[in-house]
Amino acid sequence: MRTLSQLMSLEGRLAVITGGAGHLGRAMADALAELGCSVCLLDRNRSALRDAQEQLQARWQTPVATLEIDLEAESERAAVAAWITEKFGRADILINNAGFVGDSQLRGWVVPFEEQAIDTWRRALEVNLTAAFHLSQVLTPLLRTSGHGSIINVGSIYGVVGPDLRLYEGTPMGNPAAYAASKGGLLQATKWLASVLGPDVRVNAISPGGIARNQPEAFARRYEQKTPLRRMGLEEDFKGAVAYFASDLSAWVTGENLMVDGG
């Protein structure tokens, strides 16, 4: 019988993390690197990728590779498997973490429902849902031969529940339909993929609640009052969840969605 430390060890494995240079992507990469995993960070921000790579290598002395990629581009996604095969020869974990979240300056995004733009809707679905499907598809041959294949999709609380728009009153923030629809679709895709890729590859999801990122005080205060643990999330709150799904701690778990949302 293996010990807990043996079950959670990721020595000799490789994790591919989209949005790997962002806040949550870095935290997840840090958790897996601590457990001995090599990591490949995919992101569109070249300087952030370089910074994340340097920090991870200095902290854990583990191999870290980076790939600058536009996840809206089908041709760039299609080339990922060949690049990883050439560089590492394997892939054991895929974390579909990258998210199209937009901002208040993006046309047709944080606006009333009647003004939300179809082209912006399409962009959100392309990054949040289609890219996750496509990367899972192109990396499946490598994940199948791993012996420990695991896909982790990063959903959202808003893929499960409808928004309370009162949270956003008096702020530049909002909750576009495309974000919720794409994350809800990702959670259903998780169940579909778990059924189809088993027993070779396990597929699970993590759905974050609100993460503290210097939001307006009024929003943060309202959000905290709706949350049983009375605070917003921190990046480190997700380390345990990703370590669980990536490792053999969850060897008999697939098709699940773990809410990490303070209740």
C-alpha positions as a Markdown table, in Angstrom:
| # | Residue | x | y | z |
|---|---|---|---|---|
| 1 | Met | 0.0 | 0.0 | 0.0 |
| 2 | Arg | 1.4 | 3.4 | -1.0 |
| 3 | Thr | 1.9 | 6.2 | 1.5 |
| 4 | Leu | 0.2 | 9.6 | 1.0 |
| 5 | Ser | 3.5 | 11.1 | 0.0 |
| 6 | Gln | 3.9 | 8.4 | -2.7 |
| 7 | Leu | 0.4 | 9.0 | -4.0 |
| 8 | Met | 0.9 | 12.7 | -4.3 |
| 9 | Ser | 4.3 | 12.6 | -5.9 |
| 10 | Leu | 4.6 | 13.8 | -9.4 |
| 11 | Glu | 8.2 | 13.0 | -10.0 |
| 12 | Gly | 8.9 | 12.2 | -13.7 |
| 13 | Arg | 5.6 | 13.7 | -14.9 |
| 14 | Leu | 4.9 | 16.7 | -17.1 |
| 15 | Ala | 2.0 | 19.2 | -16.7 |
| 16 | Val | 0.8 | 21.5 | -19.5 |
| 17 | Ile | -0.9 | 24.6 | -18.1 |
| 18 | Thr | -2.8 | 27.1 | -20.3 |
| 19 | Gly | -2.8 | 30.6 | -18.9 |
| 20 | Gly | 0.3 | 29.5 | -17.1 |
| 21 | Ala | 1.7 | 33.0 | -16.6 |
| 22 | Gly | -1.4 | 34.3 | -15.0 |
| 23 | His | -2.2 | 34.5 | -11.3 |
| 24 | Leu | -4.0 | 31.2 | -10.9 |
| 25 | Gly | -1.8 | 29.4 | -13.5 |
| 26 | Arg | 1.3 | 30.3 | -11.6 |
| 27 | Ala | -0.1 | 29.1 | -8.3 |
| 28 | Met | -1.1 | 25.8 | -9.9 |
| 29 | Ala | 2.3 | 25.4 | -11.5 |
| 30 | Asp | 4.0 | 26.2 | -8.2 |
| 31 | Ala | 2.0 | 23.5 | -6.5 |
| 32 | Leu | 2.8 | 20.8 | -9.1 |
| 33 | Ala | 6.5 | 21.8 | -9.3 |
| 34 | Glu | 6.7 | 21.4 | -5.5 |
| 35 | Leu | 5.5 | 17.8 | -5.9 |
| 36 | Gly | 8.3 | 17.2 | -8.5 |
| 37 | Cys | 6.4 | 17.8 | -11.7 |
| 38 | Ser | 8.0 | 19.4 | -14.8 |
| 39 | Val | 5.7 | 22.1 | -16.2 |
| 40 | Cys | 5.1 | 23.6 | -19.5 |
| 41 | Leu | 3.4 | 27.0 | -19.4 |
| 42 | Leu | 1.3 | 28.2 | -22.3 |
| 43 | Asp | 0.3 | 31.9 | -22.4 |
| 44 | Arg | 0.1 | 34.8 | -24.9 |
| 45 | Asn | 2.2 | 37.1 | -22.6 |
| 46 | Arg | 5.9 | 36.6 | -23.4 |
| 47 | Ser | 7.3 | 38.7 | -20.6 |
| 48 | Ala | 5.0 | 37.1 | -18.0 |
| 49 | Leu | 6.0 | 33.7 | -19.2 |
| 50 | Arg | 9.6 | 34.5 | -18.8 |
| 51 | Asp | 9.0 | 35.8 | -15.3 |
| 52 | Ala | 7.0 | 32.8 | -14.3 |
| 53 | Gln | 9.6 | 30.4 | -15.7 |
| 54 | Glu | 12.5 | 32.1 | -13.8 |
| 55 | Gln | 10.5 | 32.1 | -10.5 |
| 56 | Leu | 9.5 | 28.5 | -10.7 |
| 57 | Gln | 13.0 | 27.3 | -11.7 |
| 58 | Ala | 14.6 | 29.3 | -8.9 |
| 59 | Arg | 12.1 | 28.1 | -6.3 |
| 60 | Trp | 11.9 | 24.4 | -7.2 |
| 61 | Gln | 14.8 | 23.6 | -9.6 |
| 62 | Thr | 12.5 | 21.7 | -11.8 |
| 63 | Pro | 12.3 | 21.8 | -15.7 |
| 64 | Val | 10.0 | 24.6 | -16.8 |
| 65 | Ala | 9.3 | 25.3 | -20.5 |
| 66 | Thr | 7.2 | 28.0 | -22.0 |
| 67 | Leu | 5.2 | 28.4 | -25.2 |
| 68 | Glu | 3.8 | 31.7 | -26.4 |
| 69 | Ile | 0.4 | 31.0 | -27.9 |
| 70 | Asp | -2.8 | 32.6 | -29.0 |
| 71 | Leu | -5.5 | 30.2 | -27.9 |
| 72 | Glu | -7.9 | 31.8 | -30.3 |
| 73 | Ala | -5.8 | 30.5 | -33.2 |
| 74 | Glu | -6.7 | 26.9 | -34.2 |
| 75 | Ser | -3.4 | 26.4 | -36.1 |
| 76 | Glu | -1.4 | 27.4 | -33.0 |
| 77 | Arg | -3.3 | 25.0 | -30.8 |
| 78 | Ala | -2.9 | 22.2 | -33.3 |
| 79 | Ala | 0.9 | 22.5 | -33.1 |
| 80 | Val | 1.1 | 22.1 | -29.3 |
| 81 | Ala | 1.3 | 18.3 | -29.3 |
| 82 | Ala | 4.2 | 18.1 | -31.7 |
| 83 | Trp | 6.1 | 20.8 | -29.8 |
| 84 | Ile | 5.6 | 19.0 | -26.5 |
| 85 | Thr | 6.5 | 15.6 | -28.0 |
| 86 | Glu | 9.8 | 17.1 | -29.4 |
| 87 | Lys | 10.7 | 18.9 | -26.2 |
| 88 | Phe | 9.6 | 16.4 | -23.5 |
| 89 | Gly | 8.4 | 13.2 | -25.2 |
| 90 | Arg | 5.4 | 12.9 | -22.9 |
| 91 | Ala | 2.5 | 14.7 | -21.3 |
| 92 | Asp | 0.8 | 13.5 | -18.1 |
| 93 | Ile | -1.4 | 16.4 | -17.0 |
| 94 | Leu | -3.3 | 19.0 | -19.0 |
| 95 | Ile | -4.8 | 22.0 | -17.1 |
| 96 | Asn | -7.2 | 24.0 | -19.2 |
| 97 | Asn | -6.9 | 27.1 | -17.1 |
| 98 | Ala | -6.8 | 30.0 | -19.6 |
| 99 | Gly | -9.9 | 32.2 | -19.5 |
| 100 | Phe | -11.2 | 34.9 | -21.6 |
| 101 | Val | -12.4 | 37.4 | -19.0 |
| 102 | Gly | -12.2 | 40.7 | -20.9 |
| 103 | Asp | -12.5 | 44.0 | -19.2 |
| 104 | Ser | -14.7 | 47.1 | -19.2 |
| 105 | Gln | -13.0 | 48.5 | -22.3 |
| 106 | Leu | -13.8 | 45.5 | -24.5 |
| 107 | Arg | -16.6 | 46.2 | -26.9 |
| 108 | Gly | -19.8 | 44.4 | -26.1 |
| 109 | Trp | -18.6 | 42.7 | -22.9 |
| 110 | Val | -19.4 | 44.5 | -19.6 |
| 111 | Val | -22.6 | 46.1 | -21.0 |
| 112 | Pro | -26.3 | 45.4 | -20.6 |
| 113 | Phe | -27.5 | 42.1 | -22.1 |
| 114 | Glu | -29.1 | 43.7 | -25.1 |
| 115 | Glu | -25.8 | 45.3 | -26.0 |
| 116 | Gln | -23.5 | 42.2 | -25.6 |
| 117 | Ala | -21.7 | 41.6 | -28.9 |
| 118 | Ile | -21.8 | 38.4 | -30.9 |
| 119 | Asp | -18.2 | 38.6 | -31.9 |
| 120 | Thr | -17.1 | 39.0 | -28.3 |
| 121 | Trp | -19.3 | 36.1 | -27.4 |
| 122 | Arg | -17.5 | 34.0 | -30.0 |
| 123 | Arg | -14.1 | 35.0 | -28.7 |
| 124 | Ala | -15.0 | 34.0 | -25.2 |
| 125 | Leu | -16.3 | 30.6 | -26.3 |
| 126 | Glu | -13.3 | 30.1 | -28.4 |
| 127 | Val | -10.8 | 30.5 | -25.5 |
| 128 | Asn | -12.9 | 29.2 | -22.6 |
| 129 | Leu | -14.5 | 26.2 | -24.3 |
| 130 | Thr | -13.2 | 25.4 | -27.8 |
| 131 | Ala | -9.6 | 25.7 | -26.9 |
| 132 | Ala | -10.0 | 23.4 | -23.9 |
| 133 | Phe | -11.8 | 20.8 | -26.2 |
| 134 | His | -9.1 | 21.2 | -28.9 |
| 135 | Leu | -6.1 | 20.9 | -26.6 |
| 136 | Ser | -7.6 | 17.9 | -24.8 |
| 137 | Gln | -8.1 | 16.3 | -28.3 |
| 138 | Val | -4.6 | 16.9 | -29.6 |
| 139 | Leu | -2.9 | 15.9 | -26.3 |
| 140 | Thr | -5.0 | 12.8 | -25.7 |
| 141 | Pro | -2.6 | 10.4 | -27.4 |
| 142 | Leu | 0.2 | 11.5 | -25.1 |
| 143 | Leu | -2.1 | 11.4 | -22.0 |
| 144 | Arg | -3.4 | 7.9 | -22.9 |
| 145 | Thr | 0.1 | 6.5 | -22.8 |
| 146 | Ser | 1.1 | 8.2 | -19.6 |
| 147 | Gly | -0.4 | 5.7 | -17.2 |
| 148 | His | -1.4 | 8.7 | -15.1 |
| 149 | Gly | -3.3 | 10.8 | -17.6 |
| 150 | Ser | -5.3 | 13.6 | -16.0 |
| 151 | Ile | -7.1 | 16.6 | -17.5 |
| 152 | Ile | -8.2 | 19.4 | -15.2 |
| 153 | Asn | -10.6 | 22.0 | -16.5 |
| 154 | Val | -10.9 | 25.3 | -14.6 |
| 155 | Gly | -14.5 | 26.2 | -14.6 |
| 156 | Ser | -16.2 | 28.9 | -12.5 |
| 157 | Ile | -18.9 | 29.3 | -9.9 |
| 158 | Tyr | -20.8 | 31.1 | -12.7 |
| 159 | Gly | -20.8 | 27.9 | -14.8 |
| 160 | Val | -23.0 | 26.5 | -12.0 |
| 161 | Val | -25.1 | 29.3 | -10.6 |
| 162 | Gly | -26.6 | 32.5 | -12.1 |
| 163 | Pro | -25.1 | 35.8 | -11.1 |
| 164 | Asp | -26.4 | 38.3 | -8.6 |
| 165 | Leu | -26.0 | 41.5 | -10.5 |
| 166 | Arg | -26.4 | 43.6 | -7.4 |
| 167 | Leu | -22.8 | 42.7 | -6.5 |
| 168 | Tyr | -21.6 | 44.9 | -9.4 |
| 169 | Glu | -23.8 | 48.0 | -8.8 |
| 170 | Gly | -21.7 | 51.2 | -8.8 |
| 171 | Thr | -18.6 | 49.5 | -10.2 |
| 172 | Pro | -17.2 | 49.0 | -13.7 |
| 173 | Met | -17.5 | 45.3 | -13.3 |
| 174 | Gly | -20.1 | 43.0 | -14.8 |
| 175 | Asn | -21.0 | 39.4 | -15.6 |
| 176 | Pro | -21.3 | 38.7 | -19.4 |
| 177 | Ala | -23.5 | 35.9 | -20.6 |
| 178 | Ala | -20.6 | 34.5 | -22.7 |
| 179 | Tyr | -18.5 | 33.9 | -19.7 |
| 180 | Ala | -21.2 | 31.9 | -17.8 |
| 181 | Ala | -22.2 | 29.9 | -20.9 |
| 182 | Ser | -18.6 | 29.0 | -21.8 |
| 183 | Lys | -17.8 | 27.9 | -18.3 |
| 184 | Gly | -21.1 | 25.9 | -18.0 |
| 185 | Gly | -20.2 | 24.2 | -21.3 |
| 186 | Leu | -16.8 | 23.4 | -20.0 |
| 187 | Leu | -18.2 | 21.6 | -17.0 |
| 188 | Gln | -20.5 | 19.5 | -19.1 |
| 189 | Ala | -17.6 | 18.8 | -21.5 |
| 190 | Thr | -15.7 | 17.5 | -18.4 |
| 191 | Lys | -18.3 | 14.9 | -17.8 |
| 192 | Trp | -18.4 | 13.9 | -21.5 |
| 193 | Leu | -14.6 | 13.6 | -21.7 |
| 194 | Ala | -14.5 | 11.6 | -18.5 |
| 195 | Ser | -16.9 | 9.1 | -20.0 |
| 196 | Val | -15.1 | 8.9 | -23.3 |
| 197 | Leu | -11.4 | 9.0 | -22.3 |
| 198 | Gly | -11.7 | 6.6 | -19.3 |
| 199 | Pro | -10.1 | 4.4 | -18.2 |
| 200 | Asp | -6.8 | 5.8 | -19.7 |
| 201 | Val | -7.4 | 9.5 | -18.8 |
| 202 | Arg | -9.3 | 11.0 | -15.9 |
| 203 | Val | -11.0 | 14.3 | -16.4 |
| 204 | Asn | -12.2 | 16.6 | -13.6 |
| 205 | Ala | -12.9 | 20.3 | -13.0 |
| 206 | Ile | -12.2 | 22.9 | -10.4 |
| 207 | Ser | -14.7 | 25.8 | -10.2 |
| 208 | Pro | -13.3 | 28.8 | -8.4 |
| 209 | Gly | -15.4 | 31.4 | -6.7 |
| 210 | Gly | -14.4 | 35.0 | -6.5 |
| 211 | Ile | -10.6 | 35.6 | -6.2 |
| 212 | Ala | -9.4 | 38.8 | -4.6 |
| 213 | Arg | -7.7 | 40.9 | -7.2 |
| 214 | Asn | -8.0 | 44.5 | -6.0 |
| 215 | Gln | -11.7 | 44.7 | -7.0 |
| 216 | Pro | -13.7 | 47.8 | -5.9 |
| 217 | Glu | -14.3 | 47.7 | -2.1 |
| 218 | Ala | -18.1 | 47.8 | -2.6 |
| 219 | Phe | -18.0 | 44.6 | -4.7 |
| 220 | Ala | -15.6 | 42.8 | -2.3 |
| 221 | Arg | -17.7 | 43.6 | 0.7 |
| 222 | Arg | -20.9 | 42.4 | -0.9 |
| 223 | Tyr | -19.3 | 39.3 | -2.1 |
| 224 | Glu | -17.8 | 38.4 | 1.3 |
| 225 | Gln | -21.2 | 38.8 | 2.9 |
| 226 | Lys | -22.7 | 36.2 | 0.6 |
| 227 | Thr | -19.9 | 33.7 | 1.3 |
| 228 | Pro | -20.0 | 31.5 | 4.4 |
| 229 | Leu | -16.3 | 31.8 | 5.0 |
| 230 | Arg | -16.6 | 35.6 | 4.7 |
| 231 | Arg | -13.7 | 36.3 | 2.4 |
| 232 | Met | -12.7 | 36.1 | -1.2 |
| 233 | Gly | -10.3 | 33.5 | -2.5 |
| 234 | Leu | -6.6 | 33.6 | -2.7 |
| 235 | Glu | -4.5 | 31.8 | -5.4 |
| 236 | Glu | -3.0 | 29.5 | -2.8 |
| 237 | Asp | -6.5 | 28.2 | -2.0 |
| 238 | Phe | -6.4 | 26.2 | -5.2 |
| 239 | Lys | -3.1 | 24.4 | -4.7 |
| 240 | Gly | -4.6 | 21.5 | -2.8 |
| 241 | Ala | -7.4 | 21.0 | -5.4 |
| 242 | Val | -5.0 | 20.9 | -8.3 |
| 243 | Ala | -2.5 | 18.7 | -6.5 |
| 244 | Tyr | -5.4 | 16.3 | -5.7 |
| 245 | Phe | -6.7 | 16.0 | -9.3 |
| 246 | Ala | -3.2 | 15.9 | -10.9 |
| 247 | Ser | -1.8 | 13.2 | -8.7 |
| 248 | Asp | -2.8 | 9.6 | -7.8 |
| 249 | Leu | -4.5 | 10.9 | -4.7 |
| 250 | Ser | -7.6 | 11.0 | -7.0 |
| 251 | Ala | -6.8 | 7.8 | -9.0 |
| 252 | Trp | -10.4 | 6.7 | -8.7 |
| 253 | Val | -12.0 | 10.0 | -9.3 |
| 254 | Thr | -13.2 | 11.3 | -12.7 |
| 255 | Gly | -16.0 | 13.4 | -14.0 |
| 256 | Glu | -16.2 | 15.6 | -10.9 |
| 257 | Asn | -16.4 | 19.3 | -10.4 |
| 258 | Leu | -14.9 | 20.6 | -7.1 |
| 259 | Met | -16.3 | 23.9 | -6.0 |
| 260 | Val | -13.5 | 26.0 | -4.4 |
| 261 | Asp | -15.6 | 29.0 | -3.5 |
| 262 | Gly | -15.7 | 29.6 | 0.3 |
| 263 | Gly | -19.1 | 27.9 | 0.5 |
